[in-house]
Amino acid sequence: MGLLDEVGKIAGAVAAVETAEKVDPEAGLLTKGVAAIAGFEGAGKLESLVEKKEEDKQDDADNAQAADDTSSQT
């Protein structure tokens, strides 16, 4: 999944630069660079948040199944 993570971050950077250009058509290189970094980092944080939520859901499902298995054995 490492390659897909990086592709997602790059897509976030590109989207941020495109947005900066739409907001300010005269945006300079520094503005575009800052937007790219912010988009890259933001996409990475968003991706890790989604992964954490998925792990939490899986843990909850595993705990519920374990509880069901324990209650059915008694």
N, C-alpha and C positions, 0 to 999 in steps of 0.2 A: 504494500500500500504506500510505500515511501514515494514512489514516482507519482502516483495519483495525488498525494498530498501536495507535492511541489507544483503540479499542474494547476491545482485549485488555487494555490497561493499566487501563481503567475497570472491566472485569470482575474483574481481580485486586484492585482496591481494594474493590469490593463484596463479593467473597468474603472478604477479610480482615476487613471490618467484621462480616459475618455470623458469622464464626468467633469474633471477639472477643465478640460478644453471646452466643453459645452457651456459651463458656467462662465468661464473667462476665455474667450477666443484668443486673447492676447497673452495668455499664460506663458510665463517664461520657463526656462529649463529647470530652475530651482523649484518652482511651484509644481511642475510635472514630476520632478524627482521626489519631492515630499509626498505627493499624492501616490506615487508608485510604492514607496516604502510603507505608507499607511495602509494601502490596499493589500499589500503582501502580508503585513503583520496582522491586519484585521481578518483576512481570510484564514490565516493560520489559527487565530484564536477562536474564530467561529467554528472551524473544523474540529478543534479539540473539544469545544463545548458540546458539539453534536455527538462526538464519540463518547464523551463522558455520560451524556444522557442515555445513549444506547447501552452502555455498560451497566448503568444503574437499572435500566429496564430489565436487562438480562439477569442481573443479580436478584432483583425483585421476583422475577419469574422462577428462578432457581429456588429461592427461599420459599415461595408459595408451593412449589411442587414438593419440596422436601417436607414442608408442613403437612401437605395432603398425604404423602407417603407414610409419615409418622402416625397420623390420626387414623389411617385405614388399617394399620397393623394392630392397633389395640382393640 
